[in-house]
Amino acid sequence: MKSEIFPVKSQDSGNGLSTIEKTVFSDYKYGFVTDIEADEAPMGLSEEVVRFISAKKREPEWMLEWRLKAYRHWLTMKEPGWANIRYPRINYQDIIFYSAPKQKINPKNLDEIDPELKKTFEKLGISLDEQKRLSGVAVDAVIDSVSIGTSFKSQLAELGIIFCSMSEAIREHPDLVKEYLSSVVPLTDNYFAALNSAVFSDGSFCYIPKGVRCPMELSTYFRINAENTGQFERTLIIAEAGSYVSYLEGCTAPMRDEHQLHAAVVELVALENAEIKYSTVQNWYPGDKQGKGGVYNFVTKRGICKGDHAKISWTQVETGSAITWKYPSVILKGDHSTGEFYSVAVTNNYQQADTGTKMMHLGKNTKSRIVSKGISAGFSNNSYRGLVHVSRNAKNARNFSQCDSLLLGDKCGAHTFPYIEVRNNSAVVEHEATTSKIGEDQIFYCNQRGIATETAVALIINGFAKEVMNHLPMEFAIEAQKLLAVSLEGSVG
Amino acid sequence: MNTIEYFKERFDQWQPANGHNGFSAIRQEAFNAFSKLGIPTTKNEEWKYTRVAGLFNQEYQFPPDSLTASVTAIELDGLRLPGHEQANELVFVNGFFSFPLSVIRSADLTVLSLEDAAKNGFSELVEKQFGDSSKYIKDGIHALNTAFVHGGIFIHIKKGLVVEHPVYIYNITDARSANILAQPRSLIHINEHAHVQLVETYITLGPNQSFTNQVMEVTVEQDARLEYYKIQNDGAHTNQVSTTHIRQTGKSYVHTVTISLNGGLIRNNLNLVLDAKYCESHLYGLYFQTGQSHIDNHTVVDNIKPNCLSNELYKGIMNDQSTAVFNGKIFVRPQAQKTNAYQSNKNVLLSDTTSVNTKPQLEIFADDVKCTHGCTVGKLNEDGLFYLQSRGISEKTARMLLLRAYASDIMEHIKPASIRTYVERLIVDRLESDIS
């Protein structure tokens, strides 16, 4: 049953170890291009393109103004160069900023959606019907920027939960969108956030009313599809006082030679006593073994614990993308609020990852915990970059950070850049980091018990990452384990 | 007039008069670099937390017109470090080495002016080793030192020489009549099998502002041993950027202790380049800051060759509105397999108005290594305090005890006994006055 839900479909789960062993030497499995007619914006970026996108999405005037403001600000900004990554300059006039799958009518139920699209999902292993029937997961599938199917909506609506595409939210719930959109990540926050604000095509919107515990995991499948299209999603999750939501985001993308730009913005707002758990499994095309192609993933993710006792938890498993550049952050504004960050980042071949988190302690008695595991193989570079900031008034702040790196091979690099800024003496901040390789004694121990070296390595890597995997929802955890092994293919043994 | 123009004027006045030695090309090149880079601002990642540019808004008398020291030997007597009767004493005044004030007790110790060393017998060494630190530190302040290099020294410890007396280096700035910018420069070569202990300190006379921009470059050869102690306990109107760059070119042992107790703004750059197999380096540091003072320790351990060991421990005690920055970098190059590198930074905050910014950074390109780093920021352990108080020890005494114990982790690595006792005394006195 489980294998129906997850994109890794080509193997039967069997026992975990043999799956890993099988997948270790496999190629990227999700590189296929679905042939769907797309409704595209002209290539490049200009005020006209921003207006085109806004018009295409039938947005109200205020939204267009908002986008234009972002666009004008973006023009004044320079692409940042501080991250520990190398890539050729992006020509923003060479990208199609909007591409929507052509839809003649709005589907009322899943049977009405384009059969081609349906096939894509089946290949990915998340057939909507299947999911609807077999699991309690509501899926808001995003193919190339527009939401095409939303399930379980009525069940959620009964509880007052709004789970819809961003464009729908702009039309149907303008007050909520006006209040919260860009309240966590301002338009002017950074280069890619401004770009996203100007041209974002769609994304997910989620609102959990006061005191409601969302009964199912909310999940969105992102997929980059049409050629030359950067995907710019915008996600906004609002958890009212006393509510709880667990949100899953997972990604696969087709094999492509040209670099694809992905600059998403995710904003989370947790009010008093609310809890948001945001889990990501990212498995975009990392480029081939020579480092050709692959997705650029430049993402701004930030949550704010606005009320007291709020909690935001980020869990991520990053195995894909040629370049990953993201720092899911938490602003701990409410007293007694909690922020967590659990991450596994795997880089192989010529992949580059510069990822980490920011924990901004502003309220009193705030707590944060960072567990980051980096695995580098091949010729890749994997960086952890994190900031723990304790402000002057953040009495009794507590932080614990741990970042461990595992190196497989002697051509790869592991880097740690932790920034710790403490302005209050009641704070207790701890940071520790280690870098090591897999011990020969560990391998020997496994060999001795009849476990082949490849299997042993996979076993040890899974053990290394377990602390993070444990924080993923069950369905994701199994998928993530497989992804880990897939992305380390060829570097093991 | 902006800072660059100000120095340009000084440079133009000064360069022709002093241009007839081997350094004029180097100076010109460094000055070009300085003109391009300027004084670093907080936008420069290496200077993110240290606002040094503001210190250049005032005029410094610079450089002094002549090399004749304005400080007399009698004045110097009151400033000497304990144990000086048994030490070689090297004295810089306003950044220029003073032969008359210096006392060399070890007969085989070679101390020459940089210019003489470049001319007489050591030209090859000077040419090869001078400016090595510029490969690692590429900011305007560092270039400024090189642009005005003059009156520096070259110390040569010849093969097999065990220098029985420690070498004390005094950096004296005479700010009695004007603001002074001093830029001492030294180049030290420790040959095979040689041993030496260096103790360096900084003293400012007078009430005016002083800025010391120092660069020391050291080469340590096969089987040599270097112990280096830096004691910074100057007034609140004194500022310094102090660069110590050590390259280990043979299997050797380096041991450094940096004690920063007082000063306005202090920035220490300590680089250790482990450029041979089986090198061993230890880096210790203690900073105890009060008032508005600012301490910034930037350390780099660059593992180039395999099988090296480095161990780094920096501890801080922060009070009042003082701020501390720690940035420890460890690089492990691809060929530096079997590196063991450890790094730790600990901070105790005594007041709620201090700030600590710490960034322990690892960059690792080899797989068979053991590297760890850790850092902590917090206040004194409440349980420890309670334990002592419950045994009838007053809170003040209990705090003193705990902090002395905390500092002793570093103190015990100061090997010359007279210096250790002296620094311990300074710390106890500070604790007495600071802890209420």
Boltz contact constraints between the chains, C-beta under 6 A:
constraints:
  - contact:
      token1: [A, 407]
      token2: [B, 367]
      max_distance: 6.0
  - contact:
      token1: [A, 409]
      token2: [B, 367]
      max_distance: 6.0
  - contact:
      token1: [A, 410]
      token2: [B, 366]
      max_distance: 6.0
  - contact:
      token1: [A, 410]
      token2: [B, 367]
      max_distance: 6.0
  - contact:
      token1: [A, 413]
      token2: [B, 365]
      max_distance: 6.0
  - contact:
      token1: [A, 414]
      token2: [B, 364]
      max_distance: 6.0
  - contact:
      token1: [A, 415]
      token2: [B, 363]
      max_distance: 6.0
  - contact:
      token1: [A, 416]
      token2: [B, 362]
      max_distance: 6.0
  - contact:
      token1: [A, 417]
      token2: [B, 361]
      max_distance: 6.0
  - contact:
      token1: [A, 419]
      token2: [B, 359]
      max_distance: 6.0
  - contact:
      token1: [A, 420]
      token2: [B, 358]
      max_distance: 6.0
  - contact:
      token1: [A, 421]
      token2: [B, 357]
      max_distance: 6.0
  - contact:
      token1: [A, 422]
      token2: [B, 356]
      max_distance: 6.0
  - contact:
      token1: [A, 422]
      token2: [B, 377]
      max_distance: 6.0
  - contact:
      token1: [A, 423]
      token2: [B, 355]
      max_distance: 6.0
  - contact:
      token1: [A, 424]
      token2: [B, 352]
      max_distance: 6.0
  - contact:
      token1: [A, 425]
      token2: [B, 349]
      max_distance: 6.0
  - contact:
      token1: [A, 425]
      token2: [B, 352]
      max_distance: 6.0
  - contact:
      token1: [A, 425]
      token2: [B, 379]
      max_distance: 6.0
  - contact:
      token1: [A, 428]
      token2: [B, 378]
      max_distance: 6.0
  - contact:
      token1: [A, 429]
      token2: [B, 377]
      max_distance: 6.0
  - contact:
      token1: [A, 430]
      token2: [B, 376]
      max_distance: 6.0
  - contact:
      token1: [A, 431]
      token2: [B, 375]
      max_distance: 6.0
  - contact:
      token1: [A, 432]
      token2: [B, 374]
      max_distance: 6.0
  - contact:
      token1: [A, 433]
      token2: [B, 373]
      max_distance: 6.0
  - contact:
      token1: [A, 434]
      token2: [B, 372]
      max_distance: 6.0
  - contact:
      token1: [A, 435]
      token2: [B, 364]
      max_distance: 6.0
  - contact:
      token1: [A, 435]
      token2: [B, 371]
      max_distance: 6.0
  - contact:
      token1: [A, 437]
      token2: [B, 367]
      max_distance: 6.0
  - contact:
      token1: [A, 437]
      token2: [B, 368]
      max_distance: 6.0
